[in-house]
Amino acid sequence: MDYAKQANAAFLMGAFMIIVLKRTAAEAWAIFKPYHNKFTPFRDATMGTCTYKCTIDHCLNGLDLGIKLGWYDYTTFDVVEYQHYEKVENGDLNWTVPGKFISFSGPLDKTDKYGSFTPEDYVPIFKKMGVTLVIRLNKAQYDKKKFTKAGIKHLDLYFLDGSTPPDHIVD
């Protein structure tokens, strides 16, 4: 098994320990101590240079915190809805923070060969989900007026794709 598959398996086992066995992230990560230096960090899916390291430990801590904050609950998580919307043909979107933030693929003015959505495709979904503001974090590839005319506010906070946002954007 290659290191990427081992890292995925370790994360899944660690997630199981946190979600089902109610272990802390530190307890779950400690099980893998002999292998810590063998796991390759996860990265952005783009082909460019990755500007950060995202380790299994980071992911386990994020899951642990998400559970503590009430952002994830195994008993109420809607797997069918998640799997529906995460597909490109259904919008490539999911709640980042349930009821607060949705992350989605940047729309285009026209659908491309990959089935990317236009703002008009997203508007009914956003209305159904209660989205009132879209924040564009990437280059402008669509007319933001298509959201604002539909009653959805719009802001631009651009930063380089695959990187972490600078402090002024986070603030």
Contacts in CASP RR format, 6 or more apart in sequence:
PFRMAT RR
TARGET T0000
AUTHOR 0000-0000-0000
METHOD contacts of the structure
MODEL  1
MDYAKQANAAFLMGAFMIIVLKRTAAEAWAIFKPYHNKFTPFRDATMGTC
TYKCTIDHCLNGLDLGIKLGWYDYTTFDVVEYQHYEKVENGDLNWTVPGK
FISFSGPLDKTDKYGSFTPEDYVPIFKKMGVTLVIRLNKAQYDKKKFTKA
GIKHLDLYFLDGSTPPDHIVD
1 9 0 8 1.000
3 38 0 8 1.000
3 39 0 8 1.000
3 40 0 8 1.000
4 40 0 8 1.000
6 35 0 8 1.000
6 38 0 8 1.000
6 39 0 8 1.000
7 39 0 8 1.000
7 40 0 8 1.000
7 42 0 8 1.000
7 56 0 8 1.000
10 32 0 8 1.000
10 35 0 8 1.000
10 39 0 8 1.000
10 56 0 8 1.000
11 56 0 8 1.000
11 59 0 8 1.000
11 60 0 8 1.000
13 28 0 8 1.000
13 31 0 8 1.000
14 23 0 8 1.000
14 28 0 8 1.000
14 29 0 8 1.000
14 31 0 8 1.000
14 32 0 8 1.000
14 56 0 8 1.000
14 60 0 8 1.000
15 28 0 8 1.000
15 60 0 8 1.000
15 63 0 8 1.000
17 23 0 8 1.000
17 27 0 8 1.000
17 28 0 8 1.000
17 31 0 8 1.000
18 24 0 8 1.000
18 25 0 8 1.000
18 28 0 8 1.000
18 60 0 8 1.000
18 63 0 8 1.000
18 64 0 8 1.000
18 67 0 8 1.000
19 63 0 8 1.000
19 67 0 8 1.000
19 74 0 8 1.000
20 74 0 8 1.000
24 64 0 8 1.000
25 57 0 8 1.000
25 60 0 8 1.000
25 61 0 8 1.000
25 62 0 8 1.000
25 63 0 8 1.000
25 64 0 8 1.000
28 60 0 8 1.000
29 36 0 8 1.000
29 56 0 8 1.000
29 57 0 8 1.000
29 60 0 8 1.000
32 39 0 8 1.000
32 56 0 8 1.000
36 57 0 8 1.000
39 55 0 8 1.000
39 56 0 8 1.000
41 53 0 8 1.000
41 54 0 8 1.000
41 55 0 8 1.000
42 54 0 8 1.000
42 55 0 8 1.000
42 56 0 8 1.000
42 59 0 8 1.000
43 50 0 8 1.000
43 52 0 8 1.000
43 53 0 8 1.000
43 54 0 8 1.000
44 50 0 8 1.000
44 161 0 8 1.000
44 162 0 8 1.000
46 161 0 8 1.000
46 162 0 8 1.000
48 162 0 8 1.000
50 162 0 8 1.000
51 160 0 8 1.000
51 162 0 8 1.000
51 163 0 8 1.000
51 164 0 8 1.000
52 163 0 8 1.000
52 164 0 8 1.000
63 72 0 8 1.000
66 72 0 8 1.000
67 73 0 8 1.000
70 98 0 8 1.000
71 97 0 8 1.000
71 98 0 8 1.000
72 98 0 8 1.000
82 94 0 8 1.000
84 90 0 8 1.000
85 91 0 8 1.000
85 92 0 8 1.000
85 93 0 8 1.000
85 94 0 8 1.000
85 125 0 8 1.000
86 92 0 8 1.000
86 93 0 8 1.000
86 94 0 8 1.000
88 105 0 8 1.000
88 114 0 8 1.000
88 115 0 8 1.000
88 116 0 8 1.000
89 115 0 8 1.000
91 104 0 8 1.000
91 105 0 8 1.000
91 117 0 8 1.000
91 121 0 8 1.000
91 122 0 8 1.000
91 125 0 8 1.000
92 104 0 8 1.000
92 105 0 8 1.000
92 116 0 8 1.000
92 117 0 8 1.000
93 102 0 8 1.000
93 103 0 8 1.000
93 104 0 8 1.000
93 105 0 8 1.000
93 122 0 8 1.000
93 125 0 8 1.000
94 102 0 8 1.000
94 103 0 8 1.000
94 104 0 8 1.000
95 101 0 8 1.000
95 102 0 8 1.000
95 103 0 8 1.000
96 102 0 8 1.000
96 103 0 8 1.000
99 129 0 8 1.000
102 126 0 8 1.000
102 129 0 8 1.000
102 131 0 8 1.000
104 117 0 8 1.000
104 122 0 8 1.000
105 116 0 8 1.000
105 117 0 8 1.000
106 116 0 8 1.000
106 117 0 8 1.000
106 136 0 8 1.000
106 138 0 8 1.000
106 141 0 8 1.000
106 142 0 8 1.000
107 116 0 8 1.000
107 117 0 8 1.000
107 118 0 8 1.000
107 119 0 8 1.000
107 121 0 8 1.000
107 122 0 8 1.000
107 141 0 8 1.000
107 142 0 8 1.000
108 116 0 8 1.000
108 117 0 8 1.000
108 118 0 8 1.000
108 141 0 8 1.000
108 142 0 8 1.000
109 118 0 8 1.000
109 141 0 8 1.000
109 142 0 8 1.000
109 143 0 8 1.000
110 118 0 8 1.000
111 117 0 8 1.000
111 118 0 8 1.000
111 121 0 8 1.000
118 142 0 8 1.000
118 146 0 8 1.000
119 142 0 8 1.000
119 143 0 8 1.000
119 144 0 8 1.000
119 146 0 8 1.000
119 147 0 8 1.000
119 150 0 8 1.000
120 146 0 8 1.000
122 147 0 8 1.000
123 146 0 8 1.000
123 147 0 8 1.000
123 150 0 8 1.000
123 152 0 8 1.000
126 134 0 8 1.000
126 152 0 8 1.000
127 150 0 8 1.000
131 152 0 8 1.000
132 151 0 8 1.000
132 152 0 8 1.000
132 153 0 8 1.000
133 152 0 8 1.000
133 153 0 8 1.000
133 154 0 8 1.000
133 155 0 8 1.000
134 144 0 8 1.000
134 147 0 8 1.000
134 152 0 8 1.000
134 153 0 8 1.000
134 154 0 8 1.000
134 155 0 8 1.000
135 154 0 8 1.000
135 155 0 8 1.000
135 156 0 8 1.000
135 157 0 8 1.000
136 144 0 8 1.000
136 154 0 8 1.000
136 155 0 8 1.000
136 156 0 8 1.000
136 157 0 8 1.000
136 158 0 8 1.000
137 157 0 8 1.000
137 158 0 8 1.000
137 159 0 8 1.000
137 165 0 8 1.000
137 169 0 8 1.000
138 158 0 8 1.000
138 161 0 8 1.000
139 158 0 8 1.000
140 156 0 8 1.000
144 154 0 8 1.000
144 156 0 8 1.000
147 153 0 8 1.000
147 154 0 8 1.000
148 154 0 8 1.000
157 165 0 8 1.000
157 169 0 8 1.000
159 165 0 8 1.000
159 166 0 8 1.000
159 169 0 8 1.000
END
